[in-house]
Amino acid sequence: MNWIILILAGFCETGFTFCLGKAKLAVGAEWWAWITEFVK
């Protein structure tokens, strides 16, 4: 069970990093969409 949690945490961390990278390049409403996905 601990390995599953570790793998899920890794996927979440990768997703957070991806969303922040996309938000850095976005402007306007697109920026808000990426930040919202980051917060989820």
mmCIF entry with sequence, helices, sheets and N, C-alpha, C, O atoms, coordinates in Angstrom:
data_MODEL
# 
_entry.id   MODEL 
# 
_entity.id                         1 
_entity.type                       polymer 
_entity.pdbx_number_of_molecules   1 
# 
_entity_poly.entity_id                      1 
_entity_poly.type                           'polypeptide(L)' 
_entity_poly.nstd_linkage                   no 
_entity_poly.nstd_monomer                   no 
_entity_poly.pdbx_seq_one_letter_code       MNWIILILAGFCETGFTFCLGKAKLAVGAEWWAWITEFVK 
_entity_poly.pdbx_seq_one_letter_code_can   MNWIILILAGFCETGFTFCLGKAKLAVGAEWWAWITEFVK 
_entity_poly.pdbx_strand_id                 A 
# 
loop_
_entity_poly_seq.entity_id 
_entity_poly_seq.num 
_entity_poly_seq.mon_id 
_entity_poly_seq.hetero 
1 1  MET n 
1 2  ASN n 
1 3  TRP n 
1 4  ILE n 
1 5  ILE n 
1 6  LEU n 
1 7  ILE n 
1 8  LEU n 
1 9  ALA n 
1 10 GLY n 
1 11 PHE n 
1 12 CYS n 
1 13 GLU n 
1 14 THR n 
1 15 GLY n 
1 16 PHE n 
1 17 THR n 
1 18 PHE n 
1 19 CYS n 
1 20 LEU n 
1 21 GLY n 
1 22 LYS n 
1 23 ALA n 
1 24 LYS n 
1 25 LEU n 
1 26 ALA n 
1 27 VAL n 
1 28 GLY n 
1 29 ALA n 
1 30 GLU n 
1 31 TRP n 
1 32 TRP n 
1 33 ALA n 
1 34 TRP n 
1 35 ILE n 
1 36 THR n 
1 37 GLU n 
1 38 PHE n 
1 39 VAL n 
1 40 LYS n 
# 
_struct_asym.id          A 
_struct_asym.entity_id   1 
# 
loop_
_struct_conf.conf_type_id 
_struct_conf.id 
_struct_conf.pdbx_PDB_helix_id 
_struct_conf.beg_label_comp_id 
_struct_conf.beg_label_asym_id 
_struct_conf.beg_label_seq_id 
_struct_conf.pdbx_beg_PDB_ins_code 
_struct_conf.end_label_comp_id 
_struct_conf.end_label_asym_id 
_struct_conf.end_label_seq_id 
_struct_conf.pdbx_end_PDB_ins_code 
_struct_conf.beg_auth_comp_id 
_struct_conf.beg_auth_asym_id 
_struct_conf.beg_auth_seq_id 
_struct_conf.end_auth_comp_id 
_struct_conf.end_auth_asym_id 
_struct_conf.end_auth_seq_id 
_struct_conf.pdbx_PDB_helix_class 
_struct_conf.details 
_struct_conf.pdbx_PDB_helix_length 
HELX_P HELX_P1 AA1 ASN A 2  ? LEU A 25 ? ASN A 2  LEU A 25 1 ? 24 
HELX_P HELX_P2 AA2 ALA A 29 ? VAL A 39 ? ALA A 29 VAL A 39 1 ? 11 
# 
_struct_conf_type.id          HELX_P 
_struct_conf_type.criteria    ? 
_struct_conf_type.reference   ? 
# 
loop_
_atom_site.group_PDB 
_atom_site.id 
_atom_site.type_symbol 
_atom_site.label_atom_id 
_atom_site.label_alt_id 
_atom_site.label_comp_id 
_atom_site.label_asym_id 
_atom_site.label_entity_id 
_atom_site.label_seq_id 
_atom_site.pdbx_PDB_ins_code 
_atom_site.Cartn_x 
_atom_site.Cartn_y 
_atom_site.Cartn_z 
_atom_site.occupancy 
_atom_site.B_iso_or_equiv 
_atom_site.pdbx_formal_charge 
_atom_site.auth_seq_id 
_atom_site.auth_comp_id 
_atom_site.auth_asym_id 
_atom_site.auth_atom_id 
_atom_site.pdbx_PDB_model_num 
ATOM 1   N N  . MET A 1 1  ? 0.825  -1.191 0.000   1.00 0.00 ? 1  MET A N  1 
ATOM 2   C CA . MET A 1 1  ? 0.000  0.000  0.000   1.00 0.00 ? 1  MET A CA 1 
ATOM 3   C C  . MET A 1 1  ? 0.874  1.262  0.000   1.00 0.00 ? 1  MET A C  1 
ATOM 4   O O  . MET A 1 1  ? 0.540  2.246  -0.659  1.00 0.00 ? 1  MET A O  1 
ATOM 5   N N  . ASN A 1 2  ? 1.972  1.234  0.725   1.00 0.00 ? 2  ASN A N  1 
ATOM 6   C CA . ASN A 1 2  ? 2.840  2.410  0.781   1.00 0.00 ? 2  ASN A CA 1 
ATOM 7   C C  . ASN A 1 2  ? 3.423  2.745  -0.583  1.00 0.00 ? 2  ASN A C  1 
ATOM 8   O O  . ASN A 1 2  ? 3.602  3.918  -0.908  1.00 0.00 ? 2  ASN A O  1 
ATOM 9   N N  . TRP A 1 3  ? 3.723  1.721  -1.388  1.00 0.00 ? 3  TRP A N  1 
ATOM 10  C CA . TRP A 1 3  ? 4.270  1.970  -2.719  1.00 0.00 ? 3  TRP A CA 1 
ATOM 11  C C  . TRP A 1 3  ? 3.248  2.645  -3.620  1.00 0.00 ? 3  TRP A C  1 
ATOM 12  O O  . TRP A 1 3  ? 3.600  3.505  -4.427  1.00 0.00 ? 3  TRP A O  1 
ATOM 13  N N  . ILE A 1 4  ? 1.998  2.264  -3.487  1.00 0.00 ? 4  ILE A N  1 
ATOM 14  C CA . ILE A 1 4  ? 0.939  2.879  -4.292  1.00 0.00 ? 4  ILE A CA 1 
ATOM 15  C C  . ILE A 1 4  ? 0.809  4.359  -3.947  1.00 0.00 ? 4  ILE A C  1 
ATOM 16  O O  . ILE A 1 4  ? 0.684  5.199  -4.838  1.00 0.00 ? 4  ILE A O  1 
ATOM 17  N N  . ILE A 1 5  ? 0.838  4.672  -2.666  1.00 0.00 ? 5  ILE A N  1 
ATOM 18  C CA . ILE A 1 5  ? 0.762  6.064  -2.227  1.00 0.00 ? 5  ILE A CA 1 
ATOM 19  C C  . ILE A 1 5  ? 1.969  6.847  -2.733  1.00 0.00 ? 5  ILE A C  1 
ATOM 20  O O  . ILE A 1 5  ? 1.826  7.989  -3.168  1.00 0.00 ? 5  ILE A O  1 
ATOM 21  N N  . LEU A 1 6  ? 3.137  6.255  -2.680  1.00 0.00 ? 6  LEU A N  1 
ATOM 22  C CA . LEU A 1 6  ? 4.345  6.911  -3.165  1.00 0.00 ? 6  LEU A CA 1 
ATOM 23  C C  . LEU A 1 6  ? 4.266  7.194  -4.664  1.00 0.00 ? 6  LEU A C  1 
ATOM 24  O O  . LEU A 1 6  ? 4.651  8.274  -5.113  1.00 0.00 ? 6  LEU A O  1 
ATOM 25  N N  . ILE A 1 7  ? 3.775  6.243  -5.427  1.00 0.00 ? 7  ILE A N  1 
ATOM 26  C CA . ILE A 1 7  ? 3.645  6.424  -6.874  1.00 0.00 ? 7  ILE A CA 1 
ATOM 27  C C  . ILE A 1 7  ? 2.605  7.496  -7.181  1.00 0.00 ? 7  ILE A C  1 
ATOM 28  O O  . ILE A 1 7  ? 2.832  8.333  -8.055  1.00 0.00 ? 7  ILE A O  1 
ATOM 29  N N  . LEU A 1 8  ? 1.477  7.492  -6.488  1.00 0.00 ? 8  LEU A N  1 
ATOM 30  C CA . LEU A 1 8  ? 0.455  8.529  -6.686  1.00 0.00 ? 8  LEU A CA 1 
ATOM 31  C C  . LEU A 1 8  ? 0.993  9.916  -6.331  1.00 0.00 ? 8  LEU A C  1 
ATOM 32  O O  . LEU A 1 8  ? 0.701  10.891 -7.024  1.00 0.00 ? 8  LEU A O  1 
ATOM 33  N N  . ALA A 1 9  ? 1.765  10.005 -5.272  1.00 0.00 ? 9  ALA A N  1 
ATOM 34  C CA . ALA A 1 9  ? 2.365  11.285 -4.890  1.00 0.00 ? 9  ALA A CA 1 
ATOM 35  C C  . ALA A 1 9  ? 3.330  11.764 -5.971  1.00 0.00 ? 9  ALA A C  1 
ATOM 36  O O  . ALA A 1 9  ? 3.400  12.959 -6.256  1.00 0.00 ? 9  ALA A O  1 
ATOM 37  N N  . GLY A 1 10 ? 4.062  10.851 -6.563  1.00 0.00 ? 10 GLY A N  1 
ATOM 38  C CA . GLY A 1 10 ? 4.966  11.213 -7.657  1.00 0.00 ? 10 GLY A CA 1 
ATOM 39  C C  . GLY A 1 10 ? 4.212  11.746 -8.859  1.00 0.00 ? 10 GLY A C  1 
ATOM 40  O O  . GLY A 1 10 ? 4.635  12.725 -9.475  1.00 0.00 ? 10 GLY A O  1 
ATOM 41  N N  . PHE A 1 11 ? 3.089  11.107 -9.203  1.00 0.00 ? 11 PHE A N  1 
ATOM 42  C CA . PHE A 1 11 ? 2.263  11.591 -10.308 1.00 0.00 ? 11 PHE A CA 1 
ATOM 43  C C  . PHE A 1 11 ? 1.694  12.976 -10.006 1.00 0.00 ? 11 PHE A C  1 
ATOM 44  O O  . PHE A 1 11 ? 1.654  13.839 -10.883 1.00 0.00 ? 11 PHE A O  1 
ATOM 45  N N  . CYS A 1 12 ? 1.256  13.184 -8.771  1.00 0.00 ? 12 CYS A N  1 
ATOM 46  C CA . CYS A 1 12 ? 0.724  14.495 -8.390  1.00 0.00 ? 12 CYS A CA 1 
ATOM 47  C C  . CYS A 1 12 ? 1.805  15.564 -8.479  1.00 0.00 ? 12 CYS A C  1 
ATOM 48  O O  . CYS A 1 12 ? 1.555  16.660 -8.982  1.00 0.00 ? 12 CYS A O  1 
ATOM 49  N N  . GLU A 1 13 ? 2.990  15.257 -8.001  1.00 0.00 ? 13 GLU A N  1 
ATOM 50  C CA . GLU A 1 13 ? 4.082  16.225 -8.055  1.00 0.00 ? 13 GLU A CA 1 
ATOM 51  C C  . GLU A 1 13 ? 4.441  16.567 -9.501  1.00 0.00 ? 13 GLU A C  1 
ATOM 52  O O  . GLU A 1 13 ? 4.695  17.726 -9.829  1.00 0.00 ? 13 GLU A O  1 
ATOM 53  N N  . THR A 1 14 ? 4.460  15.561 -10.347 1.00 0.00 ? 14 THR A N  1 
ATOM 54  C CA . THR A 1 14 ? 4.741  15.804 -11.758 1.00 0.00 ? 14 THR A CA 1 
ATOM 55  C C  . THR A 1 14 ? 3.647  16.657 -12.385 1.00 0.00 ? 14 THR A C  1 
ATOM 56  O O  . THR A 1 14 ? 3.937  17.566 -13.164 1.00 0.00 ? 14 THR A O  1 
ATOM 57  N N  . GLY A 1 15 ? 2.403  16.373 -12.055 1.00 0.00 ? 15 GLY A N  1 
ATOM 58  C CA . GLY A 1 15 ? 1.284  17.165 -12.568 1.00 0.00 ? 15 GLY A CA 1 
ATOM 59  C C  . GLY A 1 15 ? 1.336  18.607 -12.098 1.00 0.00 ? 15 GLY A C  1 
ATOM 60  O O  . GLY A 1 15 ? 1.070  19.522 -12.878 1.00 0.00 ? 15 GLY A O  1 
ATOM 61  N N  . PHE A 1 16 ? 1.676  18.823 -10.828 1.00 0.00 ? 16 PHE A N  1 
ATOM 62  C CA . PHE A 1 16 ? 1.800  20.178 -10.304 1.00 0.00 ? 16 PHE A CA 1 
ATOM 63  C C  . PHE A 1 16 ? 2.877  20.955 -11.057 1.00 0.00 ? 16 PHE A C  1 
ATOM 64  O O  . PHE A 1 16 ? 2.674  22.108 -11.437 1.00 0.00 ? 16 PHE A O  1 
ATOM 65  N N  . THR A 1 17 ? 4.020  20.313 -11.266 1.00 0.00 ? 17 THR A N  1 
ATOM 66  C CA . THR A 1 17 ? 5.121  20.959 -11.967 1.00 0.00 ? 17 THR A CA 1 
ATOM 67  C C  . THR A 1 17 ? 4.728  21.292 -13.400 1.00 0.00 ? 17 THR A C  1 
ATOM 68  O O  . THR A 1 17 ? 5.047  22.372 -13.897 1.00 0.00 ? 17 THR A O  1 
ATOM 69  N N  . PHE A 1 18 ? 4.039  20.373 -14.064 1.00 0.00 ? 18 PHE A N  1 
ATOM 70  C CA . PHE A 1 18 ? 3.578  20.603 -15.435 1.00 0.00 ? 18 PHE A CA 1 
ATOM 71  C C  . PHE A 1 18 ? 2.637  21.803 -15.493 1.00 0.00 ? 18 PHE A C  1 
ATOM 72  O O  . PHE A 1 18 ? 2.783  22.667 -16.358 1.00 0.00 ? 18 PHE A O  1 
ATOM 73  N N  . CYS A 1 19 ? 1.671  21.858 -14.574 1.00 0.00 ? 19 CYS A N  1 
ATOM 74  C CA . CYS A 1 19 ? 0.701  22.952 -14.561 1.00 0.00 ? 19 CYS A CA 1 
ATOM 75  C C  . CYS A 1 19 ? 1.378  24.291 -14.294 1.00 0.00 ? 19 CYS A C  1 
ATOM 76  O O  . CYS A 1 19 ? 1.034  25.293 -14.921 1.00 0.00 ? 19 CYS A O  1 
ATOM 77  N N  . LEU A 1 20 ? 2.329  24.321 -13.375 1.00 0.00 ? 20 LEU A N  1 
ATOM 78  C CA . LEU A 1 20 ? 3.022  25.576 -13.101 1.00 0.00 ? 20 LEU A CA 1 
ATOM 79  C C  . LEU A 1 20 ? 3.853  26.016 -14.296 1.00 0.00 ? 20 LEU A C  1 
ATOM 80  O O  . LEU A 1 20 ? 3.935  27.210 -14.583 1.00 0.00 ? 20 LEU A O  1 
ATOM 81  N N  . GLY A 1 21 ? 4.466  25.077 -14.993 1.00 0.00 ? 21 GLY A N  1 
ATOM 82  C CA . GLY A 1 21 ? 5.232  25.409 -16.185 1.00 0.00 ? 21 GLY A CA 1 
ATOM 83  C C  . GLY A 1 21 ? 4.351  25.990 -17.275 1.00 0.00 ? 21 GLY A C  1 
ATOM 84  O O  . GLY A 1 21 ? 4.730  26.962 -17.930 1.00 0.00 ? 21 GLY A O  1 
ATOM 85  N N  . LYS A 1 22 ? 3.185  25.406 -17.475 1.00 0.00 ? 22 LYS A N  1 
ATOM 86  C CA . LYS A 1 22 ? 2.244  25.920 -18.475 1.00 0.00 ? 22 LYS A CA 1 
ATOM 87  C C  . LYS A 1 22 ? 1.689  27.284 -18.055 1.00 0.00 ? 22 LYS A C  1 
ATOM 88  O O  . LYS A 1 22 ? 1.506  28.163 -18.898 1.00 0.00 ? 22 LYS A O  1 
ATOM 89  N N  . ALA A 1 23 ? 1.422  27.465 -16.764 1.00 0.00 ? 23 ALA A N  1 
ATOM 90  C CA . ALA A 1 23 ? 0.897  28.741 -16.277 1.00 0.00 ? 23 ALA A CA 1 
ATOM 91  C C  . ALA A 1 23 ? 1.921  29.853 -16.448 1.00 0.00 ? 23 ALA A C  1 
ATOM 92  O O  . ALA A 1 23 ? 1.555  31.005 -16.679 1.00 0.00 ? 23 ALA A O  1 
ATOM 93  N N  . LYS A 1 24 ? 3.187  29.517 -16.338 1.00 0.00 ? 24 LYS A N  1 
ATOM 94  C CA . LYS A 1 24 ? 4.248  30.515 -16.492 1.00 0.00 ? 24 LYS A CA 1 
ATOM 95  C C  . LYS A 1 24 ? 4.236  31.115 -17.899 1.00 0.00 ? 24 LYS A C  1 
ATOM 96  O O  . LYS A 1 24 ? 4.551  32.293 -18.071 1.00 0.00 ? 24 LYS A O  1 
ATOM 97  N N  . LEU A 1 25 ? 3.878  30.320 -18.899 1.00 0.00 ? 25 LEU A N  1 
ATOM 98  C CA . LEU A 1 25 ? 3.876  30.771 -20.284 1.00 0.00 ? 25 LEU A CA 1 
ATOM 99  C C  . LEU A 1 25 ? 2.529  31.333 -20.732 1.00 0.00 ? 25 LEU A C  1 
ATOM 100 O O  . LEU A 1 25 ? 2.447  31.962 -21.787 1.00 0.00 ? 25 LEU A O  1 
ATOM 101 N N  . ALA A 1 26 ? 1.483  31.120 -19.955 1.00 0.00 ? 26 ALA A N  1 
ATOM 102 C CA . ALA A 1 26 ? 0.132  31.509 -20.351 1.00 0.00 ? 26 ALA A CA 1 
ATOM 103 C C  . ALA A 1 26 ? -0.186 32.931 -19.886 1.00 0.00 ? 26 ALA A C  1 
ATOM 104 O O  . ALA A 1 26 ? 0.475  33.480 -19.005 1.00 0.00 ? 26 ALA A O  1 
ATOM 105 N N  . VAL A 1 27 ? -1.210 33.504 -20.501 1.00 0.00 ? 27 VAL A N  1 
ATOM 106 C CA . VAL A 1 27 ? -1.693 34.832 -20.104 1.00 0.00 ? 27 VAL A CA 1 
ATOM 107 C C  . VAL A 1 27 ? -3.216 34.801 -20.042 1.00 0.00 ? 27 VAL A C  1 
ATOM 108 O O  . VAL A 1 27 ? -3.855 33.961 -20.676 1.00 0.00 ? 27 VAL A O  1 
ATOM 109 N N  . GLY A 1 28 ? -3.782 35.713 -19.283 1.00 0.00 ? 28 GLY A N  1 
ATOM 110 C CA . GLY A 1 28 ? -5.235 35.885 -19.222 1.00 0.00 ? 28 GLY A CA 1 
ATOM 111 C C  . GLY A 1 28 ? -5.969 34.697 -18.629 1.00 0.00 ? 28 GLY A C  1 
ATOM 112 O O  . GLY A 1 28 ? -5.562 34.131 -17.614 1.00 0.00 ? 28 GLY A O  1 
ATOM 113 N N  . ALA A 1 29 ? -7.066 34.332 -19.290 1.00 0.00 ? 29 ALA A N  1 
ATOM 114 C CA . ALA A 1 29 ? -7.931 33.258 -18.795 1.00 0.00 ? 29 ALA A CA 1 
ATOM 115 C C  . ALA A 1 29 ? -7.215 31.912 -18.812 1.00 0.00 ? 29 ALA A C  1 
ATOM 116 O O  . ALA A 1 29 ? -7.475 31.058 -17.965 1.00 0.00 ? 29 ALA A O  1 
ATOM 117 N N  . GLU A 1 30 ? -6.324 31.722 -19.762 1.00 0.00 ? 30 GLU A N  1 
ATOM 118 C CA . GLU A 1 30 ? -5.579 30.463 -19.818 1.00 0.00 ? 30 GLU A CA 1 
ATOM 119 C C  . GLU A 1 30 ? -4.712 30.306 -18.574 1.00 0.00 ? 30 GLU A C  1 
ATOM 120 O O  . GLU A 1 30 ? -4.558 29.196 -18.066 1.00 0.00 ? 30 GLU A O  1 
ATOM 121 N N  . TRP A 1 31 ? -4.145 31.402 -18.078 1.00 0.00 ? 31 TRP A N  1 
ATOM 122 C CA . TRP A 1 31 ? -3.335 31.363 -16.858 1.00 0.00 ? 31 TRP A CA 1 
ATOM 123 C C  . TRP A 1 31 ? -4.181 30.895 -15.681 1.00 0.00 ? 31 TRP A C  1 
ATOM 124 O O  . TRP A 1 31 ? -3.755 30.050 -14.894 1.00 0.00 ? 31 TRP A O  1 
ATOM 125 N N  . TRP A 1 32 ? -5.387 31.456 -15.571 1.00 0.00 ? 32 TRP A N  1 
ATOM 126 C CA . TRP A 1 32 ? -6.281 31.063 -14.481 1.00 0.00 ? 32 TRP A CA 1 
ATOM 127 C C  . TRP A 1 32 ? -6.657 29.590 -14.567 1.00 0.00 ? 32 TRP A C  1 
ATOM 128 O O  . TRP A 1 32 ? -6.779 28.920 -13.541 1.00 0.00 ? 32 TRP A O  1 
ATOM 129 N N  . ALA A 1 33 ? -6.842 29.084 -15.772 1.00 0.00 ? 33 ALA A N  1 
ATOM 130 C CA . ALA A 1 33 ? -7.190 27.668 -15.945 1.00 0.00 ? 33 ALA A CA 1 
ATOM 131 C C  . ALA A 1 33 ? -6.053 26.773 -15.444 1.00 0.00 ? 33 ALA A C  1 
ATOM 132 O O  . ALA A 1 33 ? -6.311 25.787 -14.755 1.00 0.00 ? 33 ALA A O  1 
ATOM 133 N N  . TRP A 1 34 ? -4.808 27.097 -15.777 1.00 0.00 ? 34 TRP A N  1 
ATOM 134 C CA . TRP A 1 34 ? -3.675 26.281 -15.324 1.00 0.00 ? 34 TRP A CA 1 
ATOM 135 C C  . TRP A 1 34 ? -3.469 26.373 -13.817 1.00 0.00 ? 34 TRP A C  1 
ATOM 136 O O  . TRP A 1 34 ? -3.135 25.379 -13.173 1.00 0.00 ? 34 TRP A O  1 
ATOM 137 N N  . ILE A 1 35 ? -3.667 27.561 -13.255 1.00 0.00 ? 35 ILE A N  1 
ATOM 138 C CA . ILE A 1 35 ? -3.520 27.708 -11.809 1.00 0.00 ? 35 ILE A CA 1 
ATOM 139 C C  . ILE A 1 35 ? -4.624 26.927 -11.082 1.00 0.00 ? 35 ILE A C  1 
ATOM 140 O O  . ILE A 1 35 ? -4.380 26.325 -10.037 1.00 0.00 ? 35 ILE A O  1 
ATOM 141 N N  . THR A 1 36 ? -5.833 26.944 -11.642 1.00 0.00 ? 36 THR A N  1 
ATOM 142 C CA . THR A 1 36 ? -6.938 26.180 -11.048 1.00 0.00 ? 36 THR A CA 1 
ATOM 143 C C  . THR A 1 36 ? -6.623 24.686 -11.063 1.00 0.00 ? 36 THR A C  1 
ATOM 144 O O  . THR A 1 36 ? -6.876 23.992 -10.079 1.00 0.00 ? 36 THR A O  1 
ATOM 145 N N  . GLU A 1 37 ? -6.081 24.192 -12.154 1.00 0.00 ? 37 GLU A N  1 
ATOM 146 C CA . GLU A 1 37 ? -5.713 22.774 -12.224 1.00 0.00 ? 37 GLU A CA 1 
ATOM 147 C C  . GLU A 1 37 ? -4.594 22.451 -11.237 1.00 0.00 ? 37 GLU A C  1 
ATOM 148 O O  . GLU A 1 37 ? -4.559 21.358 -10.671 1.00 0.00 ? 37 GLU A O  1 
ATOM 149 N N  . PHE A 1 38 ? -3.690 23.390 -11.031 1.00 0.00 ? 38 PHE A N  1 
ATOM 150 C CA . PHE A 1 38 ? -2.621 23.197 -10.064 1.00 0.00 ? 38 PHE A CA 1 
ATOM 151 C C  . PHE A 1 38 ? -3.174 23.045 -8.645  1.00 0.00 ? 38 PHE A C  1 
ATOM 152 O O  . PHE A 1 38 ? -2.704 22.211 -7.871  1.00 0.00 ? 38 PHE A O  1 
ATOM 153 N N  . VAL A 1 39 ? -4.171 23.858 -8.317  1.00 0.00 ? 39 VAL A N  1 
ATOM 154 C CA . VAL A 1 39 ? -4.743 23.854 -6.970  1.00 0.00 ? 39 VAL A CA 1 
ATOM 155 C C  . VAL A 1 39 ? -5.564 22.599 -6.711  1.00 0.00 ? 39 VAL A C  1 
ATOM 156 O O  . VAL A 1 39 ? -5.621 22.118 -5.579  1.00 0.00 ? 39 VAL A O  1 
ATOM 157 N N  . LYS A 1 40 ? -6.201 22.064 -7.749  1.00 0.00 ? 40 LYS A N  1 
ATOM 158 C CA . LYS A 1 40 ? -7.043 20.869 -7.575  1.00 0.00 ? 40 LYS A CA 1 
ATOM 159 C C  . LYS A 1 40 ? -6.231 19.798 -7.029  1.00 0.00 ? 40 LYS A C  1 
ATOM 160 O O  . LYS A 1 40 ? -6.733 18.698 -6.801  1.00 0.00 ? 40 LYS A O  1 
# 
